[in-house]
């Protein structure tokens, strides 16, 4: 006859094996989930870094274009003022046969001043405004 204790030991041994397998399987599953979560966090961090890098490249490009724009505006204003001074000089010089009425000269000086101040305000506002992020 089979000993009752022996049967109980066999049942216990078989149940311990299945419990160990379940514990190992669940530990593997949770380990895989943690690995996937870590991979997802890493991917998210890489995407954020790429986004920041692109924003920085865009800012560098904006600064370069603003610098070029400011230089072009400055050159245009200088040529404009030089042309106005040349016209005023020609009107005032007696040896040059060039004359404009006083009303035209006043209008020329007034519009020149307004244009220079307007362009200066536009350029300074454009150059020194910051994007809100």
C-alpha positions as CSV (number, residue, x, y, z in Angstrom):
1,X,0.0,0.0,0.0
2,X,1.1,3.5,-0.8
3,X,2.0,5.6,2.1
4,X,-0.3,8.6,2.5
5,X,2.6,10.9,3.4
6,X,4.4,9.9,0.2
7,X,1.4,11.0,-1.9
8,X,1.1,14.3,-0.1
9,X,4.8,14.9,-0.6
10,X,4.4,14.2,-4.3
11,X,1.5,16.6,-4.6
12,X,3.4,19.2,-2.7
13,X,6.4,18.8,-4.9
14,X,4.4,19.1,-8.1
15,X,2.6,22.1,-6.9
16,X,5.9,23.8,-5.8
17,X,7.3,23.2,-9.3
18,X,4.2,24.8,-11.0
19,X,4.3,27.7,-8.5
20,X,8.0,28.3,-9.3
21,X,7.2,28.2,-13.0
22,X,4.4,30.7,-12.5
23,X,6.7,33.0,-10.5
24,X,9.4,32.8,-13.2
25,X,6.9,33.4,-16.0
26,X,5.4,36.4,-14.3
27,X,8.9,37.8,-13.4
28,X,9.8,37.5,-17.1
29,X,6.6,39.2,-18.2
30,X,7.1,42.1,-15.8
31,X,10.8,42.3,-16.8
32,X,9.7,42.5,-20.5
33,X,7.2,45.2,-19.6
34,X,9.8,47.2,-17.7
35,X,12.2,46.9,-20.6
36,X,9.6,48.1,-23.1
37,X,8.7,51.0,-20.8
38,X,12.4,52.0,-20.6
39,X,12.7,51.8,-24.4
40,X,9.7,54.0,-24.7
41,X,11.1,56.6,-22.3
42,X,14.4,56.6,-24.2
43,X,12.6,57.0,-27.5
44,X,10.5,59.9,-26.1
45,X,13.7,61.6,-24.7
46,X,15.4,61.2,-28.2
47,X,12.4,62.8,-29.9
48,X,12.4,65.7,-27.4
49,X,16.1,66.2,-28.0
50,X,15.6,66.1,-31.8
51,X,12.8,68.7,-31.4
52,X,15.0,71.0,-29.3
53,X,17.9,70.6,-31.8
54,X,15.6,71.6,-34.7
55,X,14.3,74.6,-32.7
56,X,17.9,75.7,-32.0
57,X,18.8,75.4,-35.7
58,X,15.8,77.5,-36.6
59,X,16.9,80.1,-34.1
60,X,20.4,80.2,-35.6
61,X,18.9,80.6,-39.1
62,X,16.6,83.4,-37.9
63,X,19.6,85.3,-36.4
64,X,21.6,85.0,-39.6
65,X,18.7,86.2,-41.7
66,X,17.9,89.0,-39.3
67,X,21.6,90.1,-39.5
68,X,21.5,90.1,-43.3
69,X,18.2,91.9,-43.3
70,X,19.5,94.6,-41.0
71,X,22.6,95.1,-43.1
72,X,20.5,95.4,-46.3
73,X,18.1,97.9,-44.7
74,X,21.1,99.9,-43.4
75,X,22.6,100.0,-46.8
76,X,19.3,101.1,-48.4
77,X,18.8,103.9,-45.8
78,X,22.4,105.1,-46.3
79,X,21.9,105.3,-50.1
80,X,18.6,107.0,-49.6
81,X,20.0,109.6,-47.3
82,X,23.0,110.1,-49.6
83,X,20.6,110.8,-52.5
84,X,18.6,113.3,-50.5
85,X,21.8,115.1,-49.4
86,X,23.0,115.1,-53.0
87,X,19.7,116.7,-54.1
88,X,19.9,119.3,-51.3
89,X,23.5,120.0,-52.2
90,X,22.6,120.4,-55.9
91,X,19.8,122.8,-55.0
92,X,22.1,124.9,-52.8
93,X,25.1,125.0,-55.1
94,X,25.1,128.0,-57.5
95,X,27.4,126.3,-60.0
96,X,24.9,123.5,-60.6
97,X,21.9,124.4,-62.7
98,X,19.3,122.5,-60.5
99,X,16.6,124.0,-58.4
100,X,13.5,122.8,-56.6
101,X,10.8,124.9,-54.8
102,X,10.9,125.3,-51.1
103,X,7.7,123.2,-50.7
104,X,9.3,120.3,-52.5
105,X,12.5,120.5,-50.4
106,X,10.4,120.7,-47.2
107,X,8.4,117.7,-48.3
108,X,11.5,115.8,-49.3
109,X,13.2,116.4,-45.9
110,X,10.0,115.6,-44.0
111,X,9.3,112.3,-45.8
112,X,13.0,111.4,-45.6
113,X,13.0,111.9,-41.8
114,X,9.7,109.9,-41.4
115,X,11.0,107.1,-43.7
116,X,14.3,106.8,-41.8
117,X,12.6,106.8,-38.4
118,X,9.9,104.3,-39.6
119,X,12.4,101.9,-41.0
120,X,14.5,102.2,-37.9
121,X,11.5,101.3,-35.7
122,X,10.6,98.4,-37.9
123,X,14.1,97.0,-38.0
124,X,14.7,97.4,-34.2
125,X,11.3,95.8,-33.4
126,X,12.0,92.9,-35.7
127,X,15.6,92.4,-34.5
128,X,14.9,92.5,-30.8
129,X,11.6,90.7,-30.4
130,X,11.7,87.2,-28.9
131,X,9.3,84.4,-29.8
132,X,7.3,83.2,-26.8
133,X,7.8,79.5,-26.4
